[in-house]
Amino acid sequence: MRLPNGYGGVIKLAGNRRRPYAARITTGWHYNDTTGKKVQHFQILGYASTRAEALQLLAKYNDYPIDGAALKLTFSDIYERWSEEKYPNTSYSNIKCYRAAFAICGDIADIPFRNLRLDDLQRVVDRCGKNFPTLKKLQMLYNQLYDYAMKHEIVAKDYSEFVNIIKFKDRNPNKADRNRFSQEEIELLWQHKADRMYQTILMLIYNGVRVSELLNLKKENVHLDEQYFDVTDSKTENGIRKVPIADKTLPFYREWYGDCTECRYLVHTLDGEHFTYDNYYHNVFLSLLHRIGITNRTPHCCRHTTISLLAEAHVDQTIIKKIVGHSGAMSLTERVYTHLDVHELVEAINRI
């Protein structure tokens, strides 16, 4: 059956291909000065396994034509456009995760986004050799890019929802065991409480914040008299909260607060600069623990220890969630009626 003029066409490509049929449209013409003939310019809409599938692609295009320039946008182009919108309102830690995930996608970076199929996305997952947490970040990036592309009508189908990473859930060669600190280890840390840097580890154990939340804590958000501080920047919505300061660690906060008056951050380097995560983790946290014989611990172990200690002290689960800012497992009832004042939170943290 002959297709209407200007409708486009379907051709079969040479060679042994999984999707040998290409749906294409004419985007322009030019004259060949040598032959004197008029030559068409084509734009590929997509590839298909059968002629019927390719005709469907052509029909979809003619039902709702797409800007020819959008058809040429590659995976990399979509990432760049999406990141320009996304990154200004995204935390630096999440930006690093997205960038790391994009770096895995080199094999599909230059493929027109509209031409990508599930097999292409899955092949990146299957061949990259990354551990499961990294694959979760990659899947999240896929989801975000397809959401952007569908919003801007560049694609009509989201293949990212079918990508399978579950089969690699046990692949995590770099996983660090997130164990809680034992009572003996906590007592050992208390023996070094005169050291300001050891104090920071105890502060983490007795407040349950993420290490980034402590390192980014500004003095203006610390309320020593009321015995709490505000977390104003967190990876989750529930992470924005008031965190109680335990009686036993309050002197540490006072000491840090009064030190280096020109520094905006409560916890800072010896020369009054803002701690980066890598600097604190490698040069302070790991170094101090190694010095006293504690191994196989990460800053997140402090948070895990706080939660465990609160649970052992029979603190109500709703209060625990409020203190540590858990984003999951909180019921609607808990969100509505829980307006705990700081005094109740301080009482709870003092039970550990």
Secondary structure, DSSP 8 states (H G I E B T S, - for coil): ----TTS-EEEE-SSS-SS-EEEEEEEEEEE-TTT--EEEEEEEEEEESSHHHHHHHHHHHHHS---HHHHT-BHHHHHHHHHHHHGGGS-HHHHHHHHHHHHTTTTTTTSBGGG--HHHHHHHHHHH---HHHHHHHHHHHHHHHHHHHHTTS-S---GGG---GGGTT--TT--------HHHHHHHHTTTTSHHHHHHHHHHTT---HHHHHT-BGGGEETTTTEEEE---SSGGGSEEEE--GGGHHHHHHHHHS-TT--BSSB-TTS-B--HHHHIIIIIHHHHHHTT--S--HHHHHHHHHHHHHHTT--HHHHHHHHT--SS--HHHHHH----HHHHHHHHTT-
